[in-house]
């Protein structure tokens, strides 16, 4: 599971890697948590490339009656997202990339858990696969997202059972 991550690189690095022409202001963040706004890259509404925007982390399906459901949908299993009612439409039509330069996983140790920051060797930015959704009720609009997770690779196998 991906429950916290970091994005400390410059906006220019993000724009260059993901071919974004206009970047919103992005400050370094060291402990991005569920329900907070996260930077996401998606197809532009105009259909001419990509756009960078902020989405609330925790997907709220368009049919949900209560937006608080999003706090429980921060991750989606890549293997089953296409079939699950909560993610099915977003999986077909609303994919995104959530830039990060590290994510935290908690390793069990005697007496508790120890956070481990996982990232690229060079400290560079990478993209986590995601889905986004548009929710509207009574004039209130929320755009939200979830991060897709999969089985861990050999390097992460000793940590919890999922990775972005």
Rosetta blueprint (number, residue, H / E / L):
1 X L
2 X L
3 X L
4 X E
5 X E
6 X E
7 X E
8 X L
9 X L
10 X L
11 X H
12 X H
13 X H
14 X H
15 X H
16 X H
17 X H
18 X H
19 X L
20 X L
21 X L
22 X L
23 X L
24 X L
25 X L
26 X L
27 X L
28 X L
29 X E
30 X E
31 X E
32 X E
33 X E
34 X L
35 X L
36 X L
37 X E
38 X E
39 X E
40 X E
41 X E
42 X E
43 X E
44 X L
45 X L
46 X L
47 X L
48 X L
49 X L
50 X E
51 X E
52 X E
53 X E
54 X E
55 X E
56 X E
57 X E
58 X L
59 X L
60 X L
61 X L
62 X L
63 X L
64 X L
65 X L
66 X L
67 X H
68 X H
69 X H
70 X H
71 X H
72 X H
73 X L
74 X L
75 X E
76 X E
77 X E
78 X L
79 X L
80 X L
81 X L
82 X L
83 X L
84 X L
85 X L
86 X L
87 X L
88 X H
89 X H
90 X H
91 X H
92 X H
93 X H
94 X L
95 X E
96 X E
97 X E
98 X E
99 X E
100 X E
101 X L
102 X E
103 X E
104 X E
105 X E
106 X E
107 X E
108 X E
109 X E
110 X L
111 X L
112 X E
113 X E
114 X E
115 X E
116 X E
117 X E
118 X E
119 X L
120 X L
121 X L
122 X L
123 X L
124 X L
125 X L
126 X E
127 X E
128 X E
129 X E
130 X E
131 X E
132 X E
133 X E
134 X E
135 X E
136 X E
137 X E
138 X L
139 X L
140 X E
141 X E
142 X E
143 X E
144 X E
145 X E
146 X E
147 X E
148 X E
149 X E
150 X E
151 X L
152 X L
153 X L
154 X L
155 X L
156 X L
157 X L
158 X L
159 X L
160 X L
161 X L
162 X L
163 X E
164 X L
